[in-house]
Amino acid sequence: MSTPFWGPDFDALQSFDPEISDVILGELERLRGGLQLIASENLTSPAVLAALGSTLSNKYAEGYPGRRYYGGCAEVDKAENIGIERAKELFGAEHANLQPHSGASANLAVYGAFLQPGDNVLAMSLPHGGHLTHGAKVNFSGKWFNPIPYSVREDNELIDYDQVRDLAKQHQPKMIIAGATAYPRLIDFAAFREIADEVGAILMVDAAHFIGLVAGKAIPSPVPYADVVSFTTHKVLRGPRGGMIVCREEHAKAIDKAVFPFSQGGPQMHSVAAKAVALKEAASADYQAYAQQVVANAGALAKGLEAEGMRPVSGGTDTHLALIDLRPVGVTGAEAEARSDAAKITLNKNAIPYDPQKPMIASGIRIGSPCLTTQGMTESEMADVAKLISRAVRAELGTTDGDAELAKVAEQVTELVTRFPAYPR
Ligand code: DSN
């Protein structure tokens, strides 16, 4: 019996546009053939991909369910309402908006909801792990607002809450942002709430990196503490590429208006539906076990790399990622990234706190466990992965010995991913 679903028809794409279908197949083979250690990536399920590849992509639906600027929205309204209810339930939130196209769009909307150009915003400095939208000079957040950066301490590489409080008192920010892209430790949301209350600031938590761990109950939730929590849906959460915002009811109208019409037009309803699917997956017992394993695997990976002579920033990790200082092994982040790539290990160079190197060189790498954990690997494989990374980063690319060693590492990577395939055939 044929399915009533009019969805992705790969055969049709292949015969019509072999150039693009080759890219799609090439990327699938890349995912299958190597180790994906980028902390902000994951491998979405076939169910999420099916929603993404659906005819919901066709629909214009400016506005919100029941209040659209276009006709024909009855079906997409259902998808958005289902997603909103799932998000509220999963995160214990009073309000949810599933329309942000990305994490940066979600953050722009939060700024739009609460701030005027020129307002002070206290947020983590980019070189210490903050995000572009937390005040980088080249971004709207640094051009239109007045960012006050806080740092991690030099001695323990943890957020300096005393400094956050001092800066808040000195600069009276309208908004304080907690959250980072390269901070391996838990964030003390209660401390941030206290500081925000002391100066009457809005507390925004950018939970893009770790919201999946919150969904899986592997780490504490920022939702009870924050006025607003923004995040992406494609990292540990394992949904489609996109953004989302949850907030207190008192901010619901301001947030909705700041997403549409202030910063976005038509929502991408295929993506909204795929977010709803991911939220259903994340509410399952299987996903909770996954989230716990992600944290255990990141810890095992950090320990394994430490045993290989590298230094985990802050001494380890409580989350899905570790930041590794490579200075003890005399390799830069850029070298490590290129060498690992040649051995089919994908990771990214990353600045470490107080890094003497320029960002494009960097002294460290950032590694994450979400993809490997989705493939079913556990702590014992992490010990092997750490050894493979260690061999790859020490092998000098472009030399006879180095290239031979990288080829041997690549062979072992192939053996490992054959046992733990991404998107099994
Ligand atoms: N680019 C993302 C990351 O890799 O952390 C943040 O937006």
Boltz pocket constraint, residues with backbone or C-beta under 6 A from the ligand:
constraints:
  - pocket:
      binder: B
      contacts: [[A, 39], [A, 40], [A, 103], [A, 131], [A, 181]]
      max_distance: 6.0
